[in-house]
């Protein structure tokens, strides 16, 4: 299981999210508290962010090293400032390679996405059925071989099918499709997902079996004024709210979260 983090709000330096909190992603990479499987998140990491002042495609920085071993990230995180950030530390599914193509966030145009979860025996179960649902365009976006990237491609496919739909609708439809495919194959999956286009964060907490991996949100704290955070585990002490299982949270720059059931 990976650990996820999403931030939307007043522009801040990356280090305030990645390094400074007591239970930051650095700490969660070697000492997570609420993982339902695995012990460490040492199989690479990635950070994606949007420019604080210009409407351009997001930037990503990834490495296959454990996040605590990257010598460039401390300097980068002091320099980069953004009002919309997604980050992930990876615990690779056994048998899947540790390479850059499998590190998150995944990106397509203005869209960034990260996923914490799994599809049981993905290569033997949903790999082909899921690919069969994709258009040629979204099929060709897949570079790696993780279930996470295929789920992201399924999300892009939903956006392509209904180009005027919201990120929330596309994510809801993605999970509905996963439920259908998983039911047909009698397979378990979980899909804690955070998606952004730079103007919104949309996050799901979902699994078709128990336990459902944890996901929390926090709106404006003494550490982060004018912001909303979503995280697999709280990164500091505060009034973190567990996102209800089988639900989607949507937040825009007004920072008024909306939660709806799946």
N, C-alpha and C positions, 0 to 999 in steps of 0.2 A: 504494500500500500504506500502511495506517495503522500506527501504533505503539501497542501495548497494554501495560497494566500492571494487575496484580491483587495485592492485599495481604490477608492474613488473619492475625490475631494480636493481640498486645497493642495497645490503642488508642494511636494516634500522631496528631500534627498532620499535616494534608495537606502542608504545606510540606516535611516530611522526605522525602516521596516525589517531589513534583513539582518542587521547586526545589533542594534541597541536594545531592543526589548529583552526582558529577562528570559523569555521562552521563545526566542526568535527562530527563524527557519534554520539558522546555524545549529542551535541547540536541538531542534526537532530532528535534524538529520542524524544525530548520534544518540539522542535521548528522548525519543517521542514518548508520549504518555498514553495515547488513545488509539494506537493502531490495532486493527482487528487481525492483522497477519503481518509477519515479518518483524524484525528487530531494529533495523537500521535503514536509513535512506541515503545510501552511499554510492548509488549507481548513476551519478550525474545530477545536473540541476539546470534550471533555466530561469531567466527573468525577461519579461516583456514589458515595454512601457511606451506611452504616447508622448509626443512632444508637448511641453507645457504651454506653448503659445501658438503653434502652427498646426493646421489640419494636414498632416502627412501620414503616411503609413507607419505603423508602429515599429519600434526597434526591438531586437532580441539579442540576448547574450546567453550562450549555452556552453557547457563543458561536460565531458564524461567523467571528470574527477569528482570526488566528494566535494561538496561546496566548501568545506573547511580547508581544503587543500589548494584552492584557486588563489594564486598570488596577485591576480589582476583585479579581482572583484572588490577588495577593500577600497582601492583607489577609484575605481569606476563608480562605486556606490556613493562616494563622497562628491563626485562631480555631477552625476546625473540627477536631474530634478524632474518630477512628473506628477500630474494629478490623477493618473490612471495607471495602475501597475498590477501585473499578474506574475506570480512566481511559484516555482515548484521544485521540490527535492524528490528524487526518484528512488524507489525500491523496485528493482526490475523483477518481472515475473520470471521464475526459473526457466531457462532455455532460450530467453530472448537476449540478443546481444546488447552490450552497453556501447552504443555509438551515438553520434550527434543526431542522426536522423530519428532516434527514438527518445530524444530529450524534449521536454515541453518547456515553454508554450509552443503550440502549433499555430501557424499564421497563414492566412489567405487574405490578401488585400488589407483591408482595415480591421479584419477580425482576428482576435487572439483567443485561444482556448486552452484550458488545462483540465485534466481528468484524474481523479483519484478513484480507483476501483478496478474491476476485472471482469472478464468474461471467462467462465470456466472452460478450460481446454479449447481456447479460442480457435486455434488452427484446425481443430477437428470438428468444431461445431458451427459457429456463426461466421467464420472467415468468408466462405463462399456465399452463403445467403445474404450477408450484409453487402458484399461487393456487387451482388446482382441487383441491389436496389439503387446503385449509384449511376448517375449519368456519366457519359464519357468524360465530361469536363471535371467532375469531382473525383472520378476514379483516378485520373492522372495527377491529382494533387498529392496522392499518397506516396511518400518516399520511404518510410520505414516499414516495420512489420508489427507494430503493437496494436492491441485492441483499442488503446486510447486514440491513436491517430485515425483508425477506421471509424470510431464513433464521431470524431471531429469531422471527418469527411461526410458522414451521414447527416450531421448538422448542416454543413455547407450545402448538401443536396436539398435539404428542406428549404433553405433560403433561396436556392435556385428555382425550385418548383413554385414557390410563392414569393416572388421578389418584393412585394409590398408588405409582407408579414413582418411582425416584430421579432426581435431576438427571442422573446419569451415564448411566442407561439412556435417558432422553429425548434426551440429546445424541448418544449412539451411534445411536439410531434416526433422529435428524435427519440425520446424516451418511450413514447407509445409504440414506435416501430421496433425498438429494441425488445419491448415486452412481447410483441407479436412473434418476433423471430425466436426469442428465447423460449416462449411457450411451445412453438412448433418443434424445437429441438430438445425440450425438457432440460434446459441448462440454466444455471444461476448466473446472475450478473449484478454488479453494482455500478452506479453512475453518479458520483459526486462531481459536478462539472461547474466550472466558472467560465463564462464567455463575456467578451467585451468588444465594443466597436470604438472605444475611446470616450463615448458619451454616456454609456450605460454599463452596469455590471448586471449579469443575469446568472444566478447560481441555482443548481438543483442538488437536493439530497434525496437519493433514491437507491433502493435495492429490491430485487424480487424475492429476497430471503432475508432472514435475520442472522446476525445483527446488521443494521444499516450503519455504514461508517459515519462518524461524527462530522458535523459542519456547524460553525457558529458565525454569528454576525454581531457587530458592535457599531453603534452610531454615536459619533462625537464623544471623545473622552478627554481627560486632562492631558493625555499624551498626543492625541490627534484631534485638534479642533476642526470643525467643518469637514467631516469625512465619515465614510462608512467602510468598514472592513469586513471581509469574509475570510474565515480561516478554518482549516481542519482541526486545529487546537488553538485555544486562546494564546496569544503571544505575550500577554502581560496580564496582571490582575485587573479586573474591571467588570462592568456589567454586560458580559457577553451573553447573548441569547442563543440557545440551540435552535437551529432551523428545524422545524418539524419534519419528520421523515415523510417521504412522498410529497414533497412540496418544492416550489420554485420561488426564489426571491428575486425581485427586480428593483433596481434603484438607478435613478438618473441624477443629474447634478443638483436637483433640488434636495437630494439626500432623504427623500421620503420613501422608505422601503414598502413594497407591496409584496405580500406573500399569498400564493394561491396553491391549492392542492393539485396533485397530479392524479 
